[in-house]
Amino acid sequence: MNGPRLVLVDGYAQVYRAFYAIPGLTAPDGRPTNALYGVIRLLLKLDQELPGGRGVVIFDCGRPQRRMDLLPDYKANRPPMPDALRAQLPELDQWLEALGWPVLRQEGREADDVIAAVAMAREGAETAIVTHDKDLMQLVVERDVYLVQTGAKGALDRIGPAEVEAKFGVAPGQIRDYLALLGDSSDNIPGVPGVGAKTAAALLKQFGSAEALLARIAEVAKPGIRKSLEENRNLLLRNLDLVRLDLDLPPDWRGLDALRRRPLDGPRLQDMAAACGFRSLAPVLAEAARPASQPSLFGF
């Protein structure tokens, strides 16, 4: 890294991934700790591989009213949060505080929108967005913004413009149009009937954007696709609004300096790890909390 770095973590996305990736882990008193363990390991890895001083974990908070007004069934297909996961959230906040990571929540906003707003306020900092969410691939249009995803054997994979285009067949700047055409089953957003992934990519390659496609709809070669687009023009326009990222910063925004990661609270972390039964984490936490001026316990 040649300059400052900002790390933005999609909070609930990582919590859910950890919860389902590490089933059955419990503390000595029997309470579930699998989501805690997975998120802690991820944040320690980010500290090691993406240092830079500034970082924040961003969570959804409340109902996204703008999107609910556009589509009352938005995300209605998602099951309730499992009780075993919900029970870990209060303790997660304590871990984040002890690990030195700031937290952002804004009532009525999804994490995607807050992440996008902060990324746009990055002041030239290299910005790593830790998420698997397709919506946030819209932000990878700039060379200094990229996604980070956990890959094979826990590796952190960097997703830039080339990786986005290789996966979806469209450039990052077309992801919004692509999702509007295709829909997004994870968010319960219906797409244009008859338009699949390959068709959506081909249409955007030919026309450039959904708006241009609608303006030149007579040029669509396949009669069935042309008819579907004509009949579902309003659906497509609504979808474009649904998947648009809101770039307003939170009203209490205090600038990037408020996102400086604090030093780890070593003694507190050791006590918390013992209470959770995280024996394998104790030496890792001790090493992570060690001041740079002290010799490493592991000889480096």
SEZA-259768 format. One record per atom (N, C-alpha, C): z, y negated, x negated. Coordinates in steps of 0.2 Angstrom, whole numbers, plus 5000, padded with zeros to 4 digits. Last residue first. Layout:
N
ZYX ...
This chain:
300
507550654956 506950614955 507150544958 508650744957 508250744950 507650704950 509250754969 508750804968 508350794961 510150644969 510450714969 509950764968 509650504959 509550554965 509850624964 510750374954 510350434953 510250474959 510650214962 511050274961 510550334959 509850114967 510150104960 510450164958 509450144980 508950154975 509250144968 510750224989 510450164986 510050184980 510450355000 510650344993 510350274991 509950405012 510450345012 510650325005 509250515009 508850455012 509350395011 510250595004 509750574999 509350515002 510950625016 511250595010 510750565005 509950675024 510150615026 510550585020 509750795017 509250755017 509450685019 511050855018 510850835011 510250785012 511050875033 511550835029 511350815022 510050955039 509950885038 510450845034 510651075040 510051065035 509850995034 511551055050 511751075043 511251065038 511850995063 511250985059 511350995052 512850995073 512651055070 512051055065 513250875078 512650905081 512450975078 514250835070 514350845077 513850885081 513550825058 514050875058 514150895066 512750715061 512450775059 512950835060 513750615063 513350635068 513050695067 514250605049 514750625055 514350655061 513150565043 513450625041 513950655047 512950435049 512450495050 512750565048 514050375044 514050385051 513450435052 513850365030 514350405033 514350415040 512550295030 512650355027 513250395030 511550205039 512250205039 512450285037 510050135030 510450195034 511150185033 509649965032 509850025028 510150075032 508449925044 509049915041 509149975036 506749865046 507249915046 507849905042 506349715055 506549745048 506949805049 505949655066 505849725066 505949755059 506149515065 506649555069 506549635069 505049475058 505649485055 506149525058 504049455068 504049525064 504749535060 504849375083 504449385077 504549445073 505549385094 505849345089 505449355082 505349395112 505049415105 505249365100 505749395125 506249375120 505949395113 504549425132 504849355132 505349345127 503449525122 504049525126 504249455126 501649475123 502249495119 502849485124 500249535131 500849485131 501449515127 499249625132 499349605125 499949545125 498949775140 499149705141 499449685134 497449865139 498049855137 498249785137 496549945153 496649885148 497349885146 496550045162 496650065155 496650005150 496449975174 496950015173 497150035166 495149905172 495749865173 496449915171 494350015173 494349975167 494949935166 494650065185 494850105180 494850065173 493949965193 494649975193 494950015187 492649995189 492949935188 493749935188 492550125195 492450115187 492750045185 492750105208 493150145205 493150135197 491650025211 492249995211 492850035208 490550115209 490650055205 491350025205 490150235215 490850235212 490950175207 488850235218 489350245223 490050235221 488250215206 488150165211 488650175216 488650335199 488850275197 488850215202 487950435207 488750435207 488950365204 486650395205 486950395211 487650385211 486550425191 486450355193 486750345200 486850565191 487350515188 487250445190 485650605198 486350625201 486850575198 484550565190 484750535197 485450545199 484650515174 484850565178 484950535185 484450385167 483950435168 484050485174 484850215171 485150285170 484650335172 484250095175 483950135169 484250195167 485050045185 484350075187 484050115181 486149985179 486150055182 485550085183 486449875171 485749905170 485749975173 487749845175 487249795175 486549825175 488449955171 488349935178 487849885179 488249955157 487950005161 487949995168 488949835154 488249835153 487949895157 490249885157 489949825161 489249825160 490349995148 490350005155 490049945159 489249975134 489949965137 489849985145 488150035128 488649995124 489249985127 487050115132 487150045135 487650005132 487050235124 486350195126 486550125129 488350265122 487850255116 487250215118 488750275134 489050215130 488550205124 488150395138 487950325142 488250265138 488650485129 487950465129 487750405133 490050485133 489850465127 489150445126 489850535146 490150465145 489950445138 489350665144 488950615147 489250545146 490350725137 489750715134 489350665137 491350715147 491450685140 490850675137 490650695163 491050725158 491050685152 490350635179 490350615172 490850645168 490550685191 489950705188 489850685181 491450535197 491250605198 490550625195 492350445186 491750445190 491450515191 494050505186 493450475183 492850475188 495750465191 495150495192 494550465189 497250475183 496650425184 496050465185 498350535179 498150545186 497650495188 498650535166 498950475169 498750485177 498050655162 498750645160 499050585164 496650635166 497050675170 497850665168 495750495166 496250525162 496750565166 493950455166 494650465169 495150495164 492750425161 492950495161 493550505166 492650285162 492150335165 492350405166 493850245156 493650225163 493150265166 493650305143 494250325148 494050305155 492550225139 492550295139 493050325144 493050095139 492550115143 492450185144 494050115129 494250095136 493750105141 493350145118 493750195121 493950175128 492550065111 492250085117 492750135121 493150035099 493049975104 492749995110 493050155092 493650135095 493550075100 491450235097 491850195093 492550175096 491250405102 491150335104 491550295098 491450535101 490750515101 490650445103 492750585099 492550565106 491850545106 492950625085 493250665091 492950645097 492250535078 492050605077 492350645083 492850415081 492150425083 491950505083 494050435076 494050425083 493350435085 493750445062 494050505065 494050495073 493250315059 492850375059 493050435062 494350235062 493750225066 493350295066 495750345059 495450275059 494850285063 497250425057 496650415062 496350345062 498050525046 497850455048 497250455052 499350645048 498650635048 498550555050 500650715040 500550655044 499750635043 501150885042 500850835038 500650775043 501750995048 502150935048 501750875044 500751095048 501351105044 501751035043 499550985054 499751055052 500251055047 500150825060 499650885060 499950945058 500550685069 500850745065 500350805066 499650535066 499850595071 500150655066 499450365067 499750425063 499950475068 498050255068 498550295071 498850345066 497850085061 497650155062 498250195065 497249935055 497649965060 497450035061 496449875046 497149875044 497549905050 495249865052 495249915046 496049925044 495149875070 495249835063 495449885058 495049965080 494449925078 494549885072 496050035085 495850055078 495250015076 496450015098 496649965093 496449975086 496050115106 495750055107 495850005101 496950215104 496350215100 495950155100 497850205114 497950165109 497450175103 497450305123 497350235125 497450195119 497750435118 497150415117 497050335119 499250465109 498950435115 498250405114 500050505099 499450545100 499050525106 500750395086 500650415093 500050465093 501150265077 501350345077 501350365084 500250165069 500450175076 500550245076 500350045056 500250125057 500550135064 499549915049 499949935054 499750005056 499649795036 499449855038 499849885043 499849625042 500149685039 499749745041 499249515048 498949535042 499249605039 500149485059 500049435054 499749475047 500249565071 500449595065 500449545058 500049545084 500449495081 500649515074 499449665088 499049605088 499349545085 500549745088 500049755084 499549695083 501249695099 501549695093 500949695087 500349735110 500549665109 500749655102 500349875108 499649835107 499849765106 501649905111 501349925105 500749885103 501649865125 502049825120 501849845113 500749955130 500649885130 501049845125 501350085127 500650065125 500549995125 502550085135 502550075127 501850055125 502449975149 502350045146 502350025138 503549875158 503049885153 503049955150 504749855165 504049855169 503449855164 505649785152 505649815159 504949805162 505449845136 505349785141 505249805148 506149885121 506049905128 505949845132 506249935104 505949885109 505849915116 507349945090 507049975096 506849915101 507449975072 507549935078 507149965084 508250095063 507650075066 507750035072 509350145056 509150085054 508450055058 510050255059 509450265055 509150205053 510950215068 511150235062 510650245057 510050185079 510450125076 510650145069 509550315082 509050265079 509450205076 510750375086 510450395080 509950345077 510950305098 511450305092 511150325086 509850345105 509950275103 510450265098 510150475107 509650455103 509650385101 511250485116 511350495109 510750475104 510450455127 511050405125 511150415118 509550565128 509350495126 509850455124 509950695131 509950675124 509750605123 509750715144 510450715142 510550695135 508450725146 508750665148 509450655145 508250855142 507950805138 508350735139 508850925152 509050945145 508850885140 508150885163 508850865162 509050875155 506450835160 506950885161 507650865159 505750705171 506050725164 506550785165 504650775184 505250735181 505450755174 502850785180 503450815183 504050765180 501450685185 501950705180 502650725183 500650635195 500650705193 501150735188 500750505195 501150535200 501150615199 500050415187 500550455184 500950495189 499650325201 499650325194 500250365191 499550305215 499650375212 499650375205 499150175217 499850195218 500050265216 498350075207 498250145209 498950175210 498649945207 497949965206 497850035209 500049945207 499649905212 498949925212 500250015195 500450045202 500150015207 499949925186 499549985187 499650015193 500949825188 500249805188 499749865190 502149895186 501949875193 501249855193 502750025179 502149975177 501849945183 504450045180 503750055183 503350005181 505450065165 505350055172 504650065174 504850075150 505450045153 505250025160 504450155135 504250135141 504950115145 504850105118 504950145124 504650115130 504650105101 504550065107 504550115113 505450075085 505250125090 505250095097 504749995071 505149985077 504950045082 504749915055 504649965059 505049965066 504649855038 504649835045 504449895050 504749925026 505249875028 505249855035 503950015020 503649955020 504149905023 503350185019 503850135018 503550065019 502850315024 502650255026 503150195025 503550425019 502850425017 502550355019 504950405021 504750425015 503950415013 505050355034 505350315029 505050335022 504350465040 504050405040 504350355035 505350565038 504750575035 504350505035 506350515047 506450515039 505850525036 505650525059 505850455056 506050465049 505550665060 504950625060 505150555057 506950705061 506550725055 505850685055 507250635073 507650625067 507150645061 506450705082 506350635081 506650615074 507050835081 506350825079 506150755078 508350815085 508250845078 507550825076 508250775098 508550735093 508350755086 507650885104 507350815104 507550775099 508750975103 508150985100 507650925099 510050985108 509950935103 509250935100 511151015122 510451015119 510350965114 512851075119 512351025122 511651025118 513651165113 513251185118 512751135121 514451125103 514751125109 514351145115 513551135092 514151185092 514451185099 511951095100 512551085095 513051135096 510451185100 510951155103 511551145098 508751225103 509251205098 509751165102 507751265112 508351305112 508851285107 506151225104 506551245110 507251275108 505351115098 505951145095 506351175101 504251065106 504151095099 504651135096 504850995116 504451055118 504251095111 505450885109 505850935114 505450995116 504450825102 505050865099 505350915103 503650775112 503350825108 503950865104 504650685118 504350745122 504050795117 504850595108 505350635111 505150695114 503550545106 503850585100 504450625103 503350475118 502850525116 503150575111 504450385118 504450445122 503950495121 503950295107 504550325107 504550395111 502850265095 502850275102 503350325104 503150155082 503250225085 503250225092 502450065070 502550065077 502550135080 502649985055 502550055058 502850045065 501849885044 502249885050 502049955053 501849825027 501649875032 502149875038 501149705015 501649725020 501349785025 500049785002 500349725006 500849755010 499549894997 499549834993 499849774996 500050064996 500050005000 500049944996 
